[in-house]
Amino acid sequence: MTFLTENLTQLEFQISPDLAQQSWLKSQLQSTAKGQWNAYLNQISLQILLPWLQTEYEQQTSLVFNEKLLSSFWDVVNGTAINWGHKRLIIIPEKSLDNSEYSIPQEWIDVPKLVGDYYLAVQINPDELSMRVWGYTTHEQIKVSGRYNSTDRTYSLDTEEIITDLNVLWVVSQLNPEEKTCAPVASLSPVPAIQAENLLSRLTNPNIIQPRLELPFALWGDLVSNDDWRQKLYQLRQGEVSTNLSPRQVAANISQWLQNTFEESWQSLDNLLGTNASLGFSFRKAAEESDATIKRAKSLNLPNAEVILIMGLDTETDDRIGIRIQLRSRSQEEYLPAAINLKLLSASGNIIQSIQSRSQDNIIQLKRFKSPVGTQFSVQVEVDNFVVTENFTI
């Protein structure tokens, strides 16, 4: 490591070819190109900044996370946390040479376990093998002045809002160690184990490039900050462990339903609802549509409620399968939970259809759709921060 400038308003380092090569080789273990870049940039910045801080400052400096768990984090989120005395530094490296703004993933700002005091803006130029720390800010400044982008779940600050003289950070750390750096952050509700396994099953899909954008943030934030769940997600996406899923997470093969072969968890309406209840059942359909020839139902346990997911199938002349999906309460005297969401997801996790219940609905239904054999899709039931996902293949 070579320090390129004596001007401590900003730090610039030369990256050795060996470090670049070793970091790149290690990064290839990540499951996506995005994860590979995260790992590459963070390994370089960590290998340079951690020993430099330990040498230059008396404050005890160490990694916040166990080094063995860093790969599981970088696979889904960019950034590294360092304990620096009584403060926490968050390093966010980018390979872009544009420093017109500083962008920070939401996880580092809104997940209580991940929040830092100071956030260092780092640029890495892989072509010239150089690294520059061009400024810093605080958690409080990001929360007060940062612009939130819901599309990629990041907070951004313009250059004018970043302190580019790093001398200020060193001086403040010495003269005002009690400086208020963090804004209040709302706590996240723990994700129940069964639900976490259900979510991991969905995120294992290799077509999902950025798992961090696939779930409501309240669910994702708790999942990614739990070392065990995050490590399991990493191993699943690497194919290092089997999914070991319960029947709730196994994809139901609905082509076999047309051959009267059903998974044990998918029952007839009579068995699940009783003969009298099933007599009153019907799908809402257009006048020109026939009723479903195959109907199967499954009970889903939600917080403080039990609902019934019903699938209806019929064959088309072009060999496609027509599918109807309905969610209903256990009986016509009961209502569905208010604002419960029923969603149809593609194999890549994109929302194709969705519908939300009103205050006195006991049935909600998606529009009928047709799919060829070989199609994969998921049905998601979401209420508050609780999600159940059922996977299907045709």
VOGU-968813 format. One line per 4 residues: number of its first residue (from 1); their letters; for each residue x, y, z of C-alpha. Coordinates in steps of 0.5 Angstrom, whole numbers, plus 500, padded with zeros to 3 digits. Layout:
REM residues N
NUM	A	X/Y/Z; ...
END
This chain:
REM residues 394
1	MTFL	500/500/500; 503/507/498; 500/513/501; 500/518/495
5	TENL	499/525/498; 501/529/504; 495/533/504; 490/530/509
9	TQLE	484/534/507; 483/528/503; 486/521/503; 489/518/497
13	FQIS	492/511/496; 496/506/491; 493/499/490; 498/494/490
17	PDLA	497/489/484; 497/483/488; 492/486/493; 487/488/487
21	QQSW	488/481/484; 487/477/491; 481/481/492; 478/480/485
25	LKSQ	479/472/486; 476/472/492; 470/476/489; 468/471/484
29	LQST	465/467/490; 459/472/490; 453/470/487; 451/476/482
33	AKGQ	456/481/479; 453/486/483; 455/482/489; 462/481/486
37	WNAY	463/488/485; 461/489/492; 466/484/495; 472/487/490
41	LNQI	471/494/492; 470/493/500; 476/488/500; 480/493/497
45	SLQI	478/499/502; 478/495/508; 485/492/507; 488/499/506
49	LLPW	484/503/511; 483/498/517; 491/498/518; 492/505/516
53	LQTE	487/507/522; 490/502/526; 497/505/525; 495/513/525
57	YEQQ	490/513/531; 491/511/538; 483/509/538; 482/502/538
61	TSLV	480/500/531; 477/493/529; 471/490/524; 464/490/527
65	FNEK	462/484/523; 466/477/524; 470/477/518; 468/470/516
69	LLSS	461/473/515; 463/479/511; 462/475/504; 454/474/506
73	FWDV	453/481/507; 457/484/501; 453/479/497; 447/483/498
77	VNGT	449/490/501; 455/495/499; 459/497/505; 463/495/511
81	AINW	463/497/518; 469/499/523; 469/500/530; 474/506/531
85	GHKR	475/508/538; 468/509/541; 465/511/534; 463/507/528
89	LIII	465/508/521; 461/506/515; 465/505/509; 461/506/502
93	PEKS	466/505/496; 464/506/489; 468/505/483; 465/511/480
97	LDNS	469/517/479; 463/522/479; 463/525/486; 457/530/485
101	EYSI	453/526/490; 454/521/496; 450/515/496; 449/510/502
105	PQEW	444/504/502; 438/504/506; 440/499/511; 446/503/514
109	IDVP	441/508/515; 435/505/518; 437/498/521; 438/500/528
113	KLVG	444/494/528; 447/497/522; 447/505/524; 454/508/524
117	DYYL	457/515/527; 461/517/521; 460/515/513; 466/515/509
121	AVQI	466/516/502; 471/512/498; 472/512/490; 476/506/487
125	NPDE	479/507/480; 480/499/478; 484/502/472; 489/506/475
129	LSMR	489/502/482; 488/508/486; 483/509/492; 481/516/495
133	VWGY	477/518/501; 474/524/499; 469/526/504; 465/524/510
137	TTHE	458/525/513; 454/523/520; 448/519/520; 444/525/523
141	QIKV	446/529/517; 444/524/512; 437/523/516; 436/530/516
145	SGRY	438/532/509; 439/526/505; 434/525/499; 431/518/499
149	NSTD	430/514/493; 425/508/494; 427/505/487; 434/503/489
153	RTYS	433/504/497; 439/509/498; 440/516/501; 444/521/497
157	LDTE	447/528/499; 450/533/494; 458/534/495; 456/541/498
161	EIIT	453/537/504; 459/533/505; 465/535/509; 471/534/504
165	DLNV	476/536/509; 478/530/513; 482/534/518; 475/536/521
169	LWVV	473/529/523; 480/527/526; 480/534/530; 472/533/532
173	SQLN	474/525/534; 479/528/539; 476/535/541; 469/533/541
177	PEEK	468/525/542; 461/526/545; 459/530/538; 452/528/537
181	TCAP	452/524/530; 446/519/530; 439/521/529; 433/516/532
185	VASL	432/510/528; 425/506/529; 426/499/531; 424/493/527
189	SPVP	420/487/529; 423/480/529; 421/476/523; 419/469/526
193	AIQA	423/463/524; 418/460/519; 416/466/516; 424/468/515
197	ENLL	425/461/512; 419/462/507; 422/469/505; 429/465/504
201	SRLT	426/460/499; 423/466/495; 430/470/495; 434/463/493
205	NPNI	431/464/486; 437/466/482; 433/470/477; 433/475/483
209	IQPR	439/480/482; 438/484/488; 435/481/494; 435/487/498
213	LELP	429/490/493; 425/484/493; 422/485/500; 418/490/504
217	FALW	424/494/508; 421/492/515; 422/485/513; 429/485/509
221	GDLV	432/490/514; 431/485/520; 433/479/515; 439/482/513
225	SNDD	442/484/520; 441/477/523; 447/473/522; 444/466/521
229	WRQK	439/468/516; 444/472/512; 449/467/512; 444/462/510
233	LYQL	441/466/504; 448/467/502; 449/459/502; 443/458/499
237	RQGE	444/462/493; 451/459/493; 448/452/492; 452/450/499
241	VSTN	446/448/502; 440/445/500; 433/449/501; 431/444/507
245	LSPR	424/447/506; 418/445/509; 412/443/505; 409/450/505
249	QVAA	415/452/501; 416/447/496; 413/449/489; 407/445/488
253	NISQ	406/442/481; 400/444/478; 400/440/472; 400/434/476
257	WLQN	393/437/479; 390/435/472; 392/428/473; 389/428/480
261	TFEE	396/428/483; 396/433/489; 401/435/494; 398/433/501
265	SWQS	398/441/504; 393/442/498; 386/439/499; 379/439/496
269	LDNL	374/444/498; 370/439/502; 376/436/506; 378/443/508
273	LGTN	372/447/509; 366/442/509; 361/440/504; 356/445/506
277	ASLG	361/451/506; 364/448/499; 357/449/496; 357/456/497
281	FSFR	363/457/493; 365/460/486; 370/464/483; 368/470/480
285	KAAE	368/470/473; 366/473/466; 360/471/463; 364/468/457
289	ESDA	368/464/462; 367/457/464; 368/455/472; 375/452/474
293	TIKR	375/444/473; 380/443/479; 379/447/485; 384/446/491
297	AKSL	385/450/497; 390/451/503; 389/454/510; 394/460/511
301	NLPN	396/462/518; 397/469/519; 397/473/525; 391/473/529
305	AEVI	387/470/523; 386/464/518; 385/465/511; 384/460/505
309	LIMG	388/460/499; 384/457/493; 387/455/486; 382/454/480
313	LDTE	385/450/474; 382/449/467; 385/447/460; 385/451/454
317	TDDR	385/449/447; 392/451/446; 395/447/451; 395/453/456
321	IGIR	392/452/463; 387/457/466; 389/459/473; 384/463/478
325	IQLR	387/465/485; 382/467/490; 383/469/498; 377/468/503
329	SRSQ	376/468/510; 374/461/513; 367/462/513; 362/467/510
333	EEYL	361/470/517; 368/472/518; 372/478/514; 379/478/511
337	PAAI	384/482/515; 383/489/513; 388/491/508; 391/484/506
341	NLKL	394/484/500; 394/478/495; 399/478/489; 401/474/483
345	LSAS	409/474/482; 413/472/476; 419/467/477; 424/473/478
349	GNII	419/476/483; 416/482/479; 409/483/481; 404/481/476
353	QSIQ	398/483/479; 395/485/486; 389/486/490; 388/489/497
357	SRSQ	382/487/501; 377/493/504; 374/493/511; 369/488/510
361	DNII	371/483/505; 371/476/506; 373/474/499; 378/477/494
365	QLKR	381/475/487; 386/476/482; 384/476/475; 384/470/471
369	FKSP	391/468/467; 393/463/462; 400/460/462; 404/454/458
373	VGTQ	407/448/461; 414/450/464; 412/457/467; 414/458/475
377	FSVQ	410/463/479; 409/465/486; 403/467/490; 404/472/496
381	VEVD	399/474/502; 402/480/506; 398/483/512; 402/488/516
385	NFVV	409/486/516; 407/478/515; 408/475/508; 407/468/506
389	TENF	409/466/499; 407/460/495; 411/457/490; 408/454/483
393	TI	410/450/477; 406/448/471
END
